[in-house]
Amino acid sequence: LKSLCHKSAEGQNRRITVNHRLNELRAQARTLLNSPEGKAHRSKHPIEVEAVFGQLKRNNGFTRFSMRGLEKVRLEFLLMALGHNLRKMVAKARRFFYHFLALYRALRRLTTLFYKPCLPIKHNQTLLLAST
């Protein structure tokens, strides 16, 4: 029954090979990634690329390239990525502008509470100055 499930010949043992150099390189990469410099480097790149492709496909309807040839496909994708990045920059600037505008309005309300504006002088009004 065992011979029906396993392809190895009867009585032969399995051979397992271990690549020691690969294990050394993996251990070295693990120590570098877990070092303080490696953690700092990894924290700068926490971006998940799949989300960008999903947004391009879903929001822009970009499911296939319309050009042929590697050079034209690169250019078309460059334009799509440029549009995506510009959309992100505009959204970020808009959020900054709205926060800035809210801060300006709050400061303006505070200043009108504490300082009463002076009455403006009309154009035809003459001022009486004390003479010395």
SEGUNU-668758 format. One record per residue: residue in three letters; z, x, y of N, C-alpha, C in turn; residue number from 1. Coordinates in pm, 1 decimal. Atoms other than C-alpha are relative to their C-alpha. Example, Ala and Ser with C-alpha at 12.3 -4.5 7.8 and 13.67 -1.06 7.14 Angstrom:
<nodes>
+-----+----------+----------+----------+----------+----------+----------+----------+----------+----------+-----+
!  aa !     n.up !   n.east !  n.north !    ca.up !  ca.east ! ca.north !     c.up !   c.east !  c.north !   i !
+-----+----------+----------+----------+----------+----------+----------+----------+----------+----------+-----+
! ALA !      0.0 !     89.0 !   -119.0 !    780.0 !   1230.0 !   -450.0 !      0.0 !     90.0 !    120.0 !   1 !
! SER !     -6.0 !    -82.0 !   -119.0 !    714.0 !   1367.0 !   -106.0 !     73.0 !    -77.0 !    109.0 !   2 !
+-----+----------+----------+----------+----------+----------+----------+----------+----------+----------+-----+
</nodes>
This chain:
<nodes>
+-----+----------+----------+----------+----------+----------+----------+----------+----------+----------+-----+
!  aa !     n.up !   n.east !  n.north !    ca.up !  ca.east ! ca.north !     c.up !   c.east !  c.north !   i !
+-----+----------+----------+----------+----------+----------+----------+----------+----------+----------+-----+
! LEU !      0.0 !     82.3 !   -119.3 !      0.0 !      0.0 !      0.0 !      0.0 !     87.1 !    126.2 !   1 !
! LYS !     -6.0 !    -87.7 !   -117.1 !     75.0 !    288.6 !    239.5 !   -138.0 !     54.3 !     34.5 !   2 !
! SER !    132.4 !    -55.8 !    -26.3 !   -276.7 !    425.0 !    201.3 !    -91.1 !   -100.5 !     70.3 !   3 !
! LEU !     79.6 !    100.4 !    -70.0 !   -417.2 !     95.8 !    332.9 !     29.6 !     -2.0 !    150.3 !   4 !
! CYS !    -41.2 !      4.0 !   -140.4 !   -224.9 !    127.5 !    660.2 !    -21.8 !    132.1 !     73.0 !   5 !
! HIS !     10.6 !   -132.7 !    -62.1 !   -248.3 !    503.2 !    722.5 !   -127.2 !     68.8 !    -44.4 !   6 !
! LYS !    125.6 !    -66.9 !     30.6 !   -562.1 !    714.3 !    736.9 !     20.4 !    139.6 !    -57.6 !   7 !
! SER !    -22.5 !   -135.4 !     50.5 !   -398.8 !   1042.7 !    639.1 !     -5.2 !     -1.6 !   -152.4 !   8 !
! ALA !      9.1 !     -9.3 !    146.0 !   -455.7 !   1163.3 !    286.3 !    139.5 !     -2.1 !    -60.6 !   9 !
! GLU !   -128.6 !     12.2 !     69.9 !   -181.5 !   1107.3 !     34.2 !     63.4 !    137.8 !    -15.8 !  10 !
! GLY !    -73.7 !   -124.8 !     17.6 !     80.2 !   1379.2 !     41.4 !    -13.6 !     97.9 !    115.0 !  11 !
! GLN !     12.4 !    -91.8 !   -114.1 !    -30.6 !   1542.7 !    368.0 !     97.3 !    -41.1 !    110.0 !  12 !
! ASN !    -89.3 !     25.8 !   -112.3 !    214.8 !   1573.0 !    653.2 !    -80.5 !     -0.2 !    130.5 !  13 !
! ARG !     65.4 !      1.6 !   -130.9 !    119.0 !   1499.9 !   1010.8 !     27.9 !    129.0 !     73.5 !  14 !
! ARG !    -18.1 !   -118.9 !    -83.5 !     69.7 !   1784.8 !   1250.3 !     11.5 !    -44.1 !    144.3 !  15 !
! ILE !    -19.1 !     28.6 !   -142.2 !    200.5 !   1759.9 !   1602.0 !    -10.4 !    133.0 !     73.1 !  16 !
! THR !     13.8 !   -122.3 !    -79.2 !     87.2 !   2020.7 !   1852.5 !     63.8 !    -22.8 !    135.9 !  17 !
! VAL !    -67.8 !      6.3 !   -128.6 !    285.1 !   2092.6 !   2165.5 !    -62.5 !    104.0 !     90.3 !  18 !
! ASN !     55.7 !    -91.1 !    -98.9 !    127.9 !   2244.6 !   2473.2 !    115.5 !     47.4 !     88.0 !  19 !
! HIS !   -116.5 !    -52.2 !    -72.4 !    409.4 !   2462.8 !   2603.4 !    -32.7 !     30.4 !    145.8 !  20 !
! ARG !     39.3 !    -29.5 !   -137.9 !    214.9 !   2570.9 !   2912.4 !     -1.7 !   -128.6 !     84.1 !  21 !
! LEU !      1.7 !    127.1 !    -70.4 !    162.2 !   2205.1 !   3010.0 !    141.7 !    -48.1 !     29.5 !  22 !
! ASN !   -139.8 !     39.3 !    -22.6 !    533.5 !   2134.3 !   2966.5 !     64.1 !     84.2 !    109.6 !  23 !
! GLU !    -52.7 !    -86.7 !   -106.4 !    617.4 !   2434.7 !   3188.1 !    -51.7 !    -46.0 !    137.0 !  24 !
! LEU !     57.7 !     43.1 !   -126.8 !    378.4 !   2315.5 !   3458.9 !     57.8 !   -134.4 !     44.4 !  25 !
! ARG !    -61.2 !    128.7 !    -34.7 !    519.8 !   1961.9 !   3443.9 !    142.1 !     18.1 !     52.2 !  26 !
! ALA !   -136.9 !    -26.0 !    -45.5 !    875.0 !   2094.8 !   3477.1 !     -1.0 !     62.5 !    139.5 !  27 !
! GLN !     10.7 !    -63.5 !   -131.9 !    768.5 !   2312.0 !   3771.1 !    -37.0 !   -103.3 !    106.3 !  28 !
! ALA !     38.4 !    104.5 !    -96.0 !    599.8 !   2015.7 !   3942.9 !    116.8 !    -94.6 !     25.3 !  29 !
! ARG !   -114.8 !     89.9 !    -15.7 !    906.8 !   1798.7 !   3881.2 !    105.0 !     62.0 !     91.1 !  30 !
! THR !    -99.2 !    -65.0 !    -86.0 !   1139.1 !   2056.5 !   4040.1 !    -49.0 !      8.2 !    144.3 !  31 !
! LEU !     53.3 !     -4.8 !   -136.3 !    906.1 !   2094.5 !   4339.9 !      5.2 !   -136.8 !     67.4 !  32 !
! LEU !     -1.9 !    134.2 !    -58.7 !    881.9 !   1718.9 !   4390.8 !    141.3 !    -48.0 !     29.6 !  33 !
! ASN !   -138.8 !     42.2 !    -22.3 !   1259.8 !   1673.6 !   4365.2 !     75.8 !     89.5 !     96.6 !  34 !
! SER !    -64.4 !    -86.9 !    -98.3 !   1336.2 !   1957.8 !   4608.5 !      3.6 !    -72.9 !    135.0 !  35 !
! PRO !     -4.2 !     64.2 !   -132.7 !   1427.6 !   1866.5 !   4969.9 !   -135.3 !      1.7 !     71.5 !  36 !
! GLU !    132.2 !     -5.9 !    -63.3 !   1085.3 !   1985.4 !   5092.2 !    -96.2 !    -99.0 !    -65.5 !  37 !
! GLY !     86.6 !     93.5 !     71.5 !    910.7 !   1781.6 !   4823.0 !     31.0 !   -143.8 !     35.9 !  38 !
! LYS !    -38.2 !    135.8 !    -38.8 !   1108.8 !   1470.3 !   4911.3 !    -46.0 !    -31.6 !    141.7 !  39 !
! ALA !     46.7 !     20.6 !   -137.5 !   1026.8 !   1517.0 !   5279.2 !   -150.9 !    -21.5 !      2.4 !  40 !
! HIS !    145.2 !     14.6 !      6.3 !    659.5 !   1557.2 !   5194.4 !    -39.3 !   -135.3 !    -58.1 !  41 !
! ARG !     30.9 !    130.0 !     61.9 !    659.0 !   1248.3 !   4971.4 !     33.7 !   -116.2 !     92.4 !  42 !
! SER !    -37.6 !    110.3 !    -88.9 !    831.4 !   1038.0 !   5236.8 !   -105.2 !    -22.9 !    108.1 !  43 !
! LYS !    104.4 !     15.9 !   -100.7 !    539.7 !   1099.6 !   5474.0 !   -119.6 !    -78.1 !    -53.4 !  44 !
! HIS !    115.1 !     66.1 !     60.7 !    294.3 !    941.2 !   5229.4 !     42.5 !   -112.9 !    -92.3 !  45 !
! PRO !    -40.0 !    109.9 !     88.3 !    449.9 !    619.6 !   5100.8 !   -101.7 !   -114.0 !     -2.1 !  46 !
! ILE !     98.6 !    104.8 !    -17.1 !    128.5 !    427.8 !   5161.4 !    -60.6 !    -37.1 !   -135.1 !  47 !
! GLU !     62.8 !     48.5 !    122.1 !     -7.9 !    214.5 !   4882.2 !   -144.1 !    -36.7 !     33.3 !  48 !
! VAL !    140.5 !     14.1 !    -35.2 !   -385.7 !    234.9 !   4891.2 !    -57.7 !   -131.4 !    -50.8 !  49 !
! GLU !     56.9 !    121.1 !     58.1 !   -448.3 !    -68.6 !   4671.5 !      8.1 !   -118.2 !     95.6 !  50 !
! ALA !    -14.2 !    109.6 !    -95.8 !   -324.0 !   -299.9 !   4947.0 !   -115.5 !     -0.6 !     99.8 !  51 !
! VAL !    110.4 !     -8.8 !    -95.5 !   -593.9 !   -174.7 !   5184.2 !   -127.9 !    -52.7 !    -63.5 !  52 !
! PHE !    119.7 !     49.3 !     66.6 !   -868.1 !   -238.8 !   4929.6 !      7.9 !   -151.1 !    -20.9 !  53 !
! GLY !    -17.6 !    144.1 !     15.3 !   -724.5 !   -583.5 !   4862.8 !    -25.9 !    -74.1 !    129.7 !  54 !
! GLN !     23.5 !     63.5 !   -129.6 !   -727.8 !   -664.7 !   5235.0 !   -147.9 !      3.4 !     36.6 !  55 !
! LEU !    143.1 !     -8.5 !    -28.6 !  -1084.9 !   -541.2 !   5269.8 !    -77.3 !   -103.4 !    -80.9 !  56 !
! LYS !     71.5 !     94.5 !     85.2 !  -1193.7 !   -756.8 !   4977.6 !     32.0 !   -144.6 !     37.4 !  57 !
! ARG !    -40.8 !    138.7 !    -22.9 !   -993.9 !  -1069.7 !   5057.1 !    -26.9 !    -45.1 !    143.7 !  58 !
! ASN !     10.0 !     41.6 !   -140.1 !   -983.9 !  -1078.7 !   5437.9 !   -140.8 !     16.5 !     56.4 !  59 !
! ASN !    132.0 !    -26.9 !    -57.4 !  -1326.3 !   -929.4 !   5512.7 !   -113.1 !    -46.0 !    -90.5 !  60 !
! GLY !    104.3 !     41.4 !     93.2 !  -1510.5 !  -1056.8 !   5207.5 !    -87.2 !    115.8 !    -44.2 !  61 !
! PHE !     75.9 !   -120.2 !     34.6 !  -1618.6 !   -700.9 !   5127.3 !     14.8 !     25.0 !   -149.8 !  62 !
! THR !    -10.4 !    -15.1 !    144.8 !  -1682.3 !   -720.7 !   4753.6 !   -102.9 !     96.1 !    -56.5 !  63 !
! ARG !     99.3 !    -96.6 !     47.5 !  -1991.2 !   -503.7 !   4725.2 !    -71.0 !     62.1 !    119.4 !  64 !
! PHE !     72.6 !    -69.7 !   -105.3 !  -2191.8 !   -255.2 !   4925.5 !   -138.6 !    -61.3 !     14.1 !  65 !
! SER !    132.2 !     56.6 !    -22.9 !  -2512.6 !   -375.7 !   5084.2 !   -107.4 !    107.4 !      7.9 !  66 !
! MET !     94.6 !   -111.6 !     -8.2 !  -2674.9 !    -30.8 !   5106.5 !     -8.7 !     71.1 !   -134.8 !  67 !
! ARG !     15.6 !    -81.8 !    120.5 !  -2803.7 !    199.4 !   4835.0 !     -1.7 !    146.3 !     39.9 !  68 !
! GLY !     -4.8 !   -142.9 !    -26.0 !  -2753.4 !    570.5 !   4810.9 !    139.6 !     41.3 !     43.2 !  69 !
! LEU !   -136.2 !    -45.2 !    -25.2 !  -2437.0 !    774.9 !   4833.2 !     29.2 !     16.8 !    148.2 !  70 !
! GLU !    -21.1 !    -23.4 !   -143.7 !  -2482.0 !    868.4 !   5198.5 !     19.0 !   -132.2 !     75.6 !  71 !
! LYS !     -9.7 !    129.6 !    -67.8 !  -2536.6 !    507.5 !   5309.7 !    126.5 !    -75.2 !    -41.3 !  72 !
! VAL !   -123.1 !     65.5 !     46.7 !  -2248.1 !    380.1 !   5095.7 !    120.2 !     61.5 !     69.6 !  73 !
! ARG !   -110.1 !    -66.2 !    -72.5 !  -2019.0 !    639.4 !   5252.0 !      7.7 !    -49.1 !    144.3 !  74 !
! LEU !      2.2 !     46.6 !   -137.8 !  -2127.9 !    531.5 !   5598.0 !     50.0 !   -143.9 !      9.9 !  75 !
! GLU !    -43.4 !    139.2 !     -2.7 !  -2077.1 !    163.7 !   5516.6 !    150.9 !    -11.1 !    -21.2 !  76 !
! PHE !   -144.3 !      3.9 !     22.3 !  -1728.6 !    228.2 !   5379.5 !     75.1 !     57.9 !    119.3 !  77 !
! LEU !    -61.8 !    -57.5 !   -119.4 !  -1648.3 !    445.6 !   5681.6 !     11.3 !   -105.1 !    109.9 !  78 !
! LEU !     -4.1 !    105.6 !   -101.3 !  -1737.4 !    154.5 !   5909.6 !    104.7 !   -106.3 !    -35.3 !  79 !
! MET !   -101.5 !     97.6 !     41.5 !  -1520.3 !    -84.6 !   5705.7 !    140.4 !     55.0 !     24.0 !  80 !
! ALA !   -131.0 !    -62.0 !    -20.7 !  -1226.4 !    159.2 !   5716.1 !     31.2 !     11.4 !    149.6 !  81 !
! LEU !    -19.0 !     -9.6 !   -144.9 !  -1277.1 !    211.2 !   6089.9 !     40.5 !   -135.4 !     57.9 !  82 !
! GLY !    -35.9 !    134.1 !    -45.6 !  -1268.5 !   -164.4 !   6149.5 !    140.7 !    -38.5 !    -41.6 !  83 !
! HIS !   -135.2 !     29.8 !     48.4 !   -953.9 !   -195.9 !   5937.3 !    105.1 !     71.7 !     83.7 !  84 !
! ASN !    -95.6 !    -78.1 !    -79.0 !   -777.4 !     82.2 !   6128.5 !      7.6 !    -49.9 !    144.9 !  85 !
! LEU !     -2.2 !     54.8 !   -136.2 !   -881.0 !    -60.9 !   6466.7 !     77.5 !   -131.0 !      5.0 !  86 !
! ARG !    -74.6 !    126.6 !      5.2 !   -746.2 !   -402.1 !   6363.7 !    150.1 !     27.2 !     -5.7 !  87 !
! LYS !   -142.2 !    -35.5 !      7.9 !   -413.3 !   -238.1 !   6273.2 !     51.1 !     52.6 !    133.4 !  88 !
! MET !    -42.4 !    -56.0 !   -128.5 !   -400.0 !    -47.4 !   6603.0 !     14.3 !   -109.2 !    105.4 !  89 !
! VAL !     -7.5 !    109.5 !    -96.9 !   -469.5 !   -361.5 !   6806.8 !    123.9 !    -84.5 !    -25.9 !  90 !
! ALA !   -119.2 !     78.8 !     31.9 !   -197.2 !   -551.8 !   6622.0 !    126.7 !     73.0 !     42.4 !  91 !
! LYS !   -117.4 !    -79.1 !    -39.7 !     48.9 !   -268.5 !   6684.0 !     15.1 !      2.1 !    151.7 !  92 !
! ALA !     -5.6 !     -0.4 !   -147.1 !    -41.8 !   -248.7 !   7054.7 !     42.1 !   -136.0 !     52.1 !  93 !
! ARG !    -36.6 !    134.9 !    -42.7 !     -9.4 !   -626.1 !   7085.0 !    149.8 !    -22.7 !    -18.2 !  94 !
! ARG !   -144.8 !     13.6 !     21.9 !    339.8 !   -617.3 !   6931.3 !     77.0 !     78.9 !    104.8 !  95 !
! PHE !    -66.0 !    -81.4 !   -101.3 !    437.8 !   -334.8 !   7168.7 !     -6.0 !    -69.2 !    135.6 !  96 !
! PHE !     16.6 !     66.1 !   -128.5 !    298.5 !   -526.5 !   7467.9 !     94.5 !   -119.6 !     11.2 !  97 !
! TYR !    -87.7 !    117.5 !     -5.7 !    491.8 !   -844.0 !   7378.5 !    146.6 !     40.9 !     12.8 !  98 !
! HIS !   -137.4 !    -49.0 !    -14.4 !    817.3 !   -646.7 !   7337.9 !     23.0 !     52.0 !    141.8 !  99 !
! PHE !    -11.8 !    -52.3 !   -135.3 !    753.8 !   -470.4 !   7667.9 !      6.9 !   -114.0 !    101.0 ! 100 !
! LEU !      0.8 !    113.6 !    -90.6 !    676.8 !   -801.0 !   7841.5 !    132.6 !    -75.6 !     -5.0 ! 101 !
! ALA !   -129.3 !     67.5 !     12.7 !    995.5 !   -961.6 !   7706.3 !    110.1 !     81.1 !     67.8 ! 102 !
! LEU !    -98.4 !    -85.7 !    -65.7 !   1199.6 !   -662.6 !   7824.5 !    -14.7 !     -8.5 !    151.7 ! 103 !
! TYR !     24.0 !      9.6 !   -143.8 !   1037.8 !   -679.1 !   8169.6 !     53.7 !   -131.8 !     55.7 ! 104 !
! ARG !    -47.3 !    130.4 !    -46.5 !   1113.2 !  -1050.9 !   8201.8 !    152.8 !     -7.7 !     -0.9 ! 105 !
! ALA !   -146.8 !      0.6 !      5.9 !   1474.9 !  -1002.2 !   8093.1 !     58.1 !     81.9 !    114.5 ! 106 !
! LEU !    -48.0 !    -82.6 !   -111.2 !   1523.9 !   -721.6 !   8346.5 !    -22.2 !    -69.7 !    133.9 ! 107 !
! ARG !     26.8 !     71.3 !   -124.8 !   1365.0 !   -931.0 !   8617.3 !    101.4 !   -111.6 !     22.5 ! 108 !
! ARG !   -102.7 !    104.6 !    -12.0 !   1604.5 !  -1219.7 !   8543.5 !    134.1 !     59.6 !     39.4 ! 109 !
! LEU !   -126.8 !    -64.8 !    -34.2 !   1899.4 !   -979.6 !   8559.5 !      3.4 !     42.7 !    145.9 ! 110 !
! THR !     -0.1 !    -46.2 !   -139.5 !   1793.6 !   -835.9 !   8892.5 !      8.6 !   -116.1 !     97.2 ! 111 !
! THR !    -10.8 !    114.4 !    -91.1 !   1752.0 !  -1181.9 !   9049.3 !    140.0 !    -59.7 !     -3.0 ! 112 !
! LEU !   -137.8 !     48.8 !      3.8 !   2104.4 !  -1270.3 !   8934.7 !     91.4 !     83.4 !     88.8 ! 113 !
! PHE !    -90.2 !    -89.2 !    -72.0 !   2263.8 !   -965.4 !   9096.4 !    -41.9 !     25.7 !    144.3 ! 114 !
! TYR !     47.9 !    -28.9 !   -135.1 !   2047.3 !   -915.1 !   9404.6 !    -69.5 !   -123.4 !     54.8 ! 115 !
! LYS !     67.2 !    111.8 !    -65.5 !   1954.1 !  -1191.3 !   9642.3 !   -111.3 !     58.4 !     85.7 ! 116 !
! PRO !    111.0 !    -55.7 !    -77.1 !   1615.9 !  -1131.9 !   9792.7 !     19.3 !    -27.9 !    149.7 ! 117 !
! CYS !     -5.3 !     17.8 !   -145.1 !   1595.5 !  -1085.1 !  10169.4 !   -107.0 !    -99.7 !     41.9 ! 118 !
! LEU !     98.7 !     93.8 !    -51.3 !   1418.6 !  -1348.0 !  10369.8 !   -113.2 !     79.4 !     64.1 ! 119 !
! PRO !    111.4 !    -75.8 !    -57.6 !   1073.5 !  -1227.9 !  10463.9 !    -15.0 !    -29.2 !    148.6 ! 120 !
! ILE !     23.6 !     15.3 !   -143.6 !    988.3 !  -1173.5 !  10829.6 !   -139.2 !    -56.0 !     18.5 ! 121 !
! LYS !    130.4 !     60.8 !    -25.7 !    711.6 !  -1394.8 !  10953.6 !    -77.0 !     86.1 !     98.3 ! 122 !
! HIS !     87.4 !    -83.6 !    -80.9 !    420.2 !  -1243.6 !  11134.1 !     25.8 !    -18.4 !    150.0 ! 123 !
! ASN !    -17.1 !     27.1 !   -143.2 !    486.4 !  -1408.9 !  11474.4 !    145.1 !     13.4 !     45.4 ! 124 !
! GLN !   -142.8 !     -3.8 !    -35.2 !    864.3 !  -1371.0 !  11465.6 !     33.5 !    133.4 !     67.2 ! 125 !
! THR !    -40.7 !   -120.2 !    -72.0 !   1014.9 !  -1125.5 !  11712.2 !    144.5 !     31.8 !    -39.0 ! 126 !
! LEU !   -135.1 !    -45.6 !     34.8 !   1322.2 !   -924.0 !  11628.7 !     72.2 !     44.3 !    124.4 ! 127 !
! LEU !    -82.9 !    -43.3 !   -110.6 !   1602.1 !   -873.6 !  11877.3 !     77.6 !    121.8 !    -44.1 ! 128 !
! LEU !    -71.8 !   -122.7 !     33.4 !   1728.4 !   -518.0 !  11864.4 !    102.6 !     24.5 !    107.3 ! 129 !
! ALA !   -105.4 !    -31.6 !    -96.5 !   2049.0 !   -413.0 !  12025.0 !    -41.2 !    122.4 !     80.2 ! 130 !
! SER !     38.5 !   -114.3 !    -81.3 !   1976.3 !   -187.1 !  12318.4 !    121.5 !     89.3 !     26.3 ! 131 !
! THR !   -109.4 !    -94.3 !    -23.3 !   2186.4 !    119.1 !  12378.2 !      5.1 !     47.8 !    140.2 ! 132 !
+-----+----------+----------+----------+----------+----------+----------+----------+----------+----------+-----+
</nodes>
